[in-house]
């Protein structure tokens, strides 16, 4: 196994998305550390993420693009922070908001 050359630190979340046309995407990997790591992965690297993570995080949806082996798993079984984002019917982003349903601290 080779050592990672790039790292992303921050938070991890599960995003539930509702679009203006009514379509949805549930259980999408999210969080600033994931977005940063995916930006690195675009260039052919496999960055390592360090962040707290719950047992239900959709790791499989990321494939092998990101190394999550150093993420701290919740010892108490707490869930990953989950967010819901809804776009307004106008599609202009007005009326959007984030709702933190459940999370556990770093």
C-alpha positions, -999 to 999 in steps of 0.1 A, spaced: 0 0 0 14 34 -9 13 64 14 -11 92 6 5 124 -6 -27 145 -3 -50 149 27 -84 165 34 -95 175 69 -129 187 79 -164 173 82 -184 146 64 -221 147 59 -248 128 41 -267 150 18 -304 146 8 -312 168 -22 -345 180 -35 -344 198 -68 -368 225 -82 -384 200 -106 -392 176 -77 -365 151 -84 -345 139 -54 -311 123 -46 -309 107 -12 -279 96 8 -253 114 -13 -218 116 1 -211 152 12 -191 175 35 -162 198 29 -135 172 33 -152 149 7 -156 178 -17 -119 188 -13 -108 152 -17 -129 147 -48 -112 178 -62 -78 162 -57 -90 128 -71 -99 145 -104 -62 148 -110 -56 111 -106 -46 111 -69 -61 91 -41 -63 115 -11 -68 105 25 -97 120 44 -96 126 82 -130 133 97 -156 118 120 -179 93 103 -209 74 113 -217 37 105 -243 45 78 -221 67 56 -224 57 19 -188 47 15 -195 25 -15 -208 55 -36 -173 70 -35 -157 39 -50 -119 37 -45 -114 74 -53 -108 85 -17 -91 68 13 -114 69 43 -93 46 65 -82 73 88 -117 86 95 -127 83 131 -157 59 135 -182 68 161 -177 46 191 -212 52 203 -229 45 170 -238 81 164 -250 89 129 -231 110 104 -243 146 101 -271 147 77 -282 177 56 -313 184 35 -312 210 8 -342 220 -11 -342 244 -41 -371 268 -46 -396 261 -74 -382 291 -93 -348 273 -94 -331 305 -85 -318 293 -52 -341 315 -32 -356 298 -3 -328 273 0 -316 262 33 -297 236 52 -312 216 80 -289 196 102 -309 166 113 -284 147 134 -247 149 139 -219 141 162 -190 164 171 -154 160 162 
